[in-house]
Amino acid sequence: MSFKVAFIGAGSVGFTRRLLSDLLTVPEFHDLEIAFTDINPHNLDMVYQLCQRDIEENGLKIKIQPTLDRREAFTDASYVINMVRIGMLEAFEKDIEVGLRYGVDQCVGDTLACGGIMYGQRGIAAILDFCKDIREVAKPGCIMLNYSNPNAMLTWAANKYGKVPTLGLCHGVQGGHKQIAKALGYEQKDVDIICAGLNHQTWYISVKHEGEDLTGKILAAYEKDPMLSRKEKVRIDMLRHFGYYSTESNGHLSEYVAWYRKNPEDIPNWLDHEFGWSNGETGGYLRTCRENRNWFETDFPNWMAEPANQFVPEKRSQEHGSYIIEGLETGRVYRGHFNVMNNGTITNLPDECVVEVPGYVDRNGVNIPKVGDLPLGCAAVCSQSAWVQRLSVEAAVAGDRQLLVQAMMMDPLTGAVCTTAEIDQMVDEYLIEQAEWLPQYTEEIERAKGRMEERKQNGTFITKKREYKGAARIREKTVEEMNRNAQERRKEAAKTDKTHQ
């Protein structure tokens, strides 16, 4: 088979290399056309060198097309894999730091909370441009596989306004599936699950082994496990109160709801630094992304000297992308969990939202079975988030500051921490500091500058939280410090994903 797959945001070393290796594990795909595009020529070149070396050492004749011109990359593509981070780490830092000035203590800031909302404003502006190019130069019917966050918001905008068929993909379901199976004493392959909800707030509503429903046994298994009982304090507390386990890590989940990060003195009670940034560290993902980017720059020659990735089944990851393309092109049936427009799939969430639910892929396309109602409490948690996402999407598409303020007000964590006056000022500060990535807000940014000046002149500028640095901050390591444990750092750097564009 020969068709074209374009990777945008291809300067993301861990993710691009992993997804390409997965794809080329499929025997029928050894004659694909592959294009990489990114706006950072240095990152693009490093990842291109690594991946082209992998291809050649696996005996394939594919020649990757690296280009800074995304339309060139998209031309005649059947699939576009999106993994961009608009604004790169510079904008990501502002997502975290501006929020901290108003007391919003985020671990990741990529899905909800004030940082996730702003990440969506940048990403939606860009993804609509990507969609325009796909419609104009890609193969008719080209499918976008979106790995970028905030996944639900970007997938929503691409489908509704970009008019490009788009699936949102994430590995949270697979990670939790493996963890639950292990806690219950089984292999992942022997435990059947159904997950449903919103991306990063998806619930394991059915967990079975050989037909036996194990859902009611999960809480006790986690509470008695000496490691999980310390590592998953937030997820266990949510399980205890809502009856179902949630997909995301302790740190991710803690910033999507109102209860765990609103009081600085309480935040340390819900995390343990022994388990790394994802357990809830303030700005933890930002720190590790910066460390790993610096490390990759320094260590790149060693990556090139290591053995190439092997394109063999046992090395294939659980990322959905390659399996979806394999199903569509070869007809092999694949079952996964995908982010799609709801359209009645989950009957007690709004029809117009993006839900993460089971799906089946074969040559006939992507088929999504009806889930029905979520458990009521789970639906309530997701419903609030869905409305934050809807307000955020509509704000980003229209450049509507009022909707943006409303999204921040309705966000569980931001609303729990901030007054309306603080949210108004914070939104203006975000617009001003991220202006270069927010073309749809050009006029509003000028108004925001005027309002900020007025606040300072008339004494209403809010300053009481501006020195707050977070309740669980860890100092960023230098390259020299990371050199002391080079092998471990190389492994961590390979995991860093979606940090480019």
Secondary structure, DSSP 8 states (H G I E B T S, - for coil): ---EEEEESTT-HHHHHHHHHHHHTSGGGTT-EEEEE-S-HHHHHHHHHHHHHHHHHTT-----EEES-HHHHHTT-SEEEE-B-TTHHHHHHHHHHHHHTTT---SS-SSSHHHHHHHHHHHHHHHHHHHHHHHHHS-TT-EEEE--SSHHHHHHHHHHTS-S-EEE--SHHHHHHHHHHHHTTS-GGG-EEEEEEETTEEEEEEEEETTEE-GGGHHHHHHH-TTHHHHTHHHHHHHHHHSS-BSS-HHHHHTTSSSSSSSTTTGGGG--GGG-GGGT-TTHHHHHHHHHHHHHHHHHHHHHHS------GGG--S-HHHHHHHHHHH---EEEEEEEE-TTSBTTS-SSSEEEEEEEEETTEEE----B---HHHHHHHHHHHHHHHHHHHHHHHT-HHHHHHHHHHSHHHHHH--HHHHHHHHHHHHHHTGGG-GGGHHHHHHHHHHHHHHHHHT----TTTT---SS------HHHHHTTHHHHHHHHHH--S-B-
